[in-house]
Amino acid sequence: MVCDGCRPDGFARKDVVKPAVKHIVKQSKTPAAESAPETASFERTPKAMLLGAMLVLLGGVLWGINATVSKLLMADYHADPLWIACVRELAAGALFLACAGVRTPKLLAGAVRDRRSYPMLLLAALTCVLFVQVSYLSAIDWTNSGTATVLQTLNLLFVLAYVCIRGRRWPGLRESIGVALAFTGTVLIATGGDLSTLKLPLVGLLWGLADAACTAALSILPAKLIARWGNLAVNGIMFVISGLVLTPFVRPWASAPQLDWFGVLLMVFTVVGGTFGAYWLFLAGVMRIGSMRGTMLGTSEPIAATISAVLWAGAVFTPTDFVGFVMIIVMVFLVR
């Protein structure tokens, strides 16, 4: 996810207001975006643009499939969302730190030595990783992967509110239309078009909205840390901190579900492919095609989540669901 997206070429910007919108969609369930010290420069030839587009699309597809894989683990193997979150955060965090140790060892060492950053690292780890992971998985558990991923995309509205408040301005025309579409789409998904009933479980809807709010914070809280120490080091530290905070409560060694060989493969995928790999592919693509195009192509995530939910998890969507999904996805193209 998230949904998690980026504004045009915003990796090296140091102001907070405009860059706050740039990482909106793509980190739903994934780390914050790339920073200037680690951003490679690619000549934007047609071949590079095509490759970048394919990488972004593949990253979004993997994120979407990851949501359905998480649903399968919870539905078929009775894996607790907190257990999945804890194991995934510790394992993916170790992968991020290993890459940071190889690619940017000085930045990683600097982040570890910078004690003044510890409070913000802890706050970002709790808000942007732990709460995002737990709320997203809980939304999937109560609804389905397609609906939860689309609801996560609403984080754009929370970031828009932050940007407008910081910039002391009202939303523009395009943004206002996007807000109206998102609100209408959410109502359609929640009620099925009948305003007298609530089709979605209220708990699932609330988890989805909480996930959107926490994903919005992912665009804002760690921005200065990433600008200084790089995304791999900061994301790795945040993931590991979050996993360690959950460990004494979850006790993953004692609460592990009974996984057969297929369940183990699903768990390996959700860590390596659906979290670390998807993030890596998406970021590599954004570095080639730019963050605006990356945001647009990143809408492959909710589409993949919806299709995989139907094919593999037996999810059933009504025409009003699809209308609501389309409205929220169109909002992504307007609120940018």
N, C-alpha and C positions, 0 to 999 in steps of 0.2 A: 501497500500500500501503500496510500496513500497514499496513500496516498499520499501516500502518500504523494512535489513538482518544483519547478524553479523558474525564476524570471530570467530575462535574457542576459547571459554572460555575467551573472551576478556574483561569481565565486569570490572575486577579490574586493568587492565593495565593503566599506567599513561602516557606513551609516546603517542604522537599524531599521528605519521605517520602510524604505522600499525593499531592501533585501529580505525583510520579514515575510514578504509574500512569495519569495522565490523558491522555497523548499516545501511548498504546501502539500502537494499531492503525494509525493513519493515515499515518505517515511512513515507510513502507517504502522506500520508494523516494522519499520526498518530505521536505520540510523540517519543522522543528519547529513546534509549534503557536503560536497567537496569544498575545500578551502584553497586559497591561493598558493600556499607553499607546495601543495601536492598536485596542482593542476597542470597537466601536460598541454603543450600547444600543438594543435594539429591544423595543417592546411586544409581548408574546407573545399576539397576537390569533390566532384560528383561521386567518385568511388568512396571517399571517406564519409561523405554524407549518407550514402546508401548503407555502408557498414554501420555507421552510428545509429541510423534509424532501426536497423535490424537488431542491434544490441539492446536498444531501449525497449523495443517491442518484446524481445525475448525476456528481458528483465521484468517487465510488467506482467507478462504471461506467467512467469515463474512465481511472482508474488500472488497472482490470482489463484493459481493452482495450490499454492501453499495454504491459502485460506481453506480450501476444500479438504486438503490433506489433514489439516488440524481438526476439521469437523469429523472426518473419518476416525481419527484417533480418539476423539471424545465420544462419538456415537457407537463405534464398533468395539473399541477396546476399553471404554469407560475411563479414559485418561482424564484426570482433573485438569481444568484450564491452568490452575496455579502450578501444577507439576510440569506441564508442557512449557509454560513461561519460564520457570526456574531453569530447567535443563537447557532450553534453547538459548537463554541469555548467557549462561555460563559457557556453553560450547561455542556459540557464535562469538562471544566476547574474546575467548581464547584465540579464535581464528583471526579476528581483527587485530589483536595485540601481536600475534605472530607476524602478520603482514607488516604492521607498523615497525616491528623490530628489524625486519629485513629492509623495508623501503625507506623508512624515516626514523632510524634509531635515535638520532639526536633530539628530534621532536618528542619522541616517546619518553626519553630520559628527562627532558625538560619538564614535561607535563607531570611526571612522577615527583620531581623535586620541588615543583612550584606549590608550596603549602598554602599560599594565599588563594589558590584556585580550588582547594578542597571543598569549601562550603558550596560553591556553585556547581562543582562536579557532582556532589551528593544530591543537591536539589534537582539538577538536570537528570541524573540517573533515576531518581524516584518518579519525577513527573514525566519525562520524555521517553523512558524505557519501561520501567516497571508498570506505571499506570497505563501506558499505551498498550503494552503487551497483554496485561490482565483484562483491561476493558474490551479490547478487540477480540480476544479469545472468548470472553464471556458473551459478547454480542453474537459471535458465531455459534456458540453453544445454545443460546436461547432462540436464535433465528436460523440463519443459514449463511454460508460463506458469501454468496452474492449480495444479499441484503446488507450484511455487516460491512462489506467492502464499500458499497455505495454510500452507506451512512457515514463511513469514515471520511469520504470525500468532502463532506460538509465542513471539514476543518478549514476550508477556504473562507468560509463566512466568519469564523472566529478570528482568523488572521486579518481579514478585511476590516472587521470592527476595531482591532488593535491599531491597524495602519491609519484608519480614519481618526481615531481618538488621538494618536500621537501626532498626526498631521493637522489636527484641528480642522477637519473638512468633512463634508457630507459625501456619501457615495455618489459616483457619477452615474450617468444614464445607463451605460452598459452594466455597471455593477449592480444598480438597483434592479434591472431586469433579471440579472443572475440570481439575486437574492429572492425575488419573487418566484422564479422557476424552482429554486432549491426548496423553498417553503412549500410550494404546491406539490412538488414531487415527493417530499417527505410525507405530506398528508395523504397522498394517494397510496404510498407504500404502507403506511401505518393503518389506514382505514379500508383500503380496497375500493375507495370511491364512495363508501357509505359512511357519512360523517357521524352517524348515530352509534357506530360500533368501532372497536379497535381490533383490527385483524392481527396485528403483531402483538406478541406478549409485551406488556408495558415494561417489564424488567429488561427485555431484549432491546426495546427502543431506547430506554434510558442508558443502557450500557453503550449502545451505538453512539448516542450523542455525547456521552462522557469520553468515549474514544476520540471523537472528532475534536473535542476541546483540548484533550491532552496532546493529540497530534499537532494541533496548532502551536502549542507551547514548544514543540520540537523545532519549529521554525525560528524561534526567538531566543529561548533561554541559553542554548549552548553556542550561540553565534560567535561571541567574542573568544571563547575557549578554542573553537575550531579555527578561527582566524589566526590564533597564536600558535597552537600546537598541532594542527592538522586533524582531518576528520578520522583517519584510521586510529590514531592514538586516543582521541577523545571518545569516539564511539566504543572502542574496545574497553576503555576504563569504565564508561557508563554501563555497558552491558554486564561487565563482571561485578561491579558494585551492586547493580540491581539483582543479579542472580544470588549474590552472597546475602543480601538483605532477605530474600525470600527463603533461603536455605533452611534456617532454623525453624521456620513455620511450616514449610512444605515437607522437609526431611525426604528429599527425592529418593534416597536409597531405601527408605522404608515404605513409601507410598507409591512405588512404581507399579504401573499396570502390568498385567500379564500379556506380553507381546510375543507373537509368533514371528517367524522370519519376515513375513510381509509387514507386520507392525514395526519391526526394527527398521526395515527399509523406509517406511513412511517417516519415522522419526529422524533417520539420517537425512532424508530429503529435506524435511522442514528446517534443519539446521544448515546443511551445506548448500543445498540448491535453493530452497525457498527463502532463506534469510541472507546468508553471506553471498552466495552466488548471484542471486537476483540483484542485490545491491551493487555488486561489482560490475555486472553487465550493464545495469542502468547508468551507473556513473561513467563507465567507459564510453557509452553511447552519447551521453550528454556532453562530454568533453569534445566530441567530434561534431555534433550538430547544434550545440547551444542549448541553454536551459529552457527557453520558450518552447522550442520544438519538442524537447524532452517532456515537458509538462503535457503537451497535447497528445503525444504518442503514449504517454504514461496511462492514458485512459484505457489501454489494453488490459490493465489490472482488473477493474470491476467487470469488464466483459469476459475475461478468462475465468474469473471467479464464478460468474453466473453460469456460463456454459458448463464448467466442470462440476458445479453443484447439481445441475440437471442430469448430467451424464453419469456421475459417479456416486453422488450422495442422495439421489432420488428426490431432489428439491422440486417443488411444483410452483410455478409462477403464473399469475393471471395477467391478462392484458393491461390492467391498471398498474400492476407492478412494473411492467416494461415501460409504460408511459412515464411513470415516476422515475425509473432509472435513467431514461433518456433526458428528462428535464434536468436532473442533477448533473449528468455528464455534460450537457450543453452549458450549464453554469460554469464548469471548469474553463470553457473557452471564453466566457465573458468576464469572469472575475479573475483577471491576470494582470 
